Amino acid sequence: MRKIRKTDKGKLNKLIDDLIHPYFKEYPAMIIVDGLLHAMVEQNPDANLRKFVKYNVPKIIKTLARKNRPISHSFKH
C-alpha cells in the first residue's frame, strides 16, 4: 500500500466519519466498521487500538446497555 500524506489521511478520516457515523444508532456494528476503516487509513495499530478503546468501546457498551434495558410498561394490565 502506498504511503498516504497527512492531509489525505485527514480527508479520508473525515469522509469515513461523515459516511459511517450517522448509522451508529441504527446499526451498532458500524462502530466496528468505522474503527477498521480508520485503522486502514492510519496504518498505526497501537494508536488505532488505543483510540478504538477510548472512543468506540464506550459507544458499544452504551448501545448494548440500551438494548438490554428492561422495557417499562406505560400501560396498566
C-alpha angles and dihedrals in degrees: 000000000000122000113266119216119237094249091051090050090053092051093047092048091050090050091050090050093048093049102039109030096068089064098052096099096045096038111026091183086071087074088067092044088052091053092048093049092049089048090054091052097044097041091201108116097187095050092042093053091050092048092047092052093045099046110018107035091063089052091051092048091048091050093048092047090051092051093048095047112116114253112248113220112226093189130069122241 
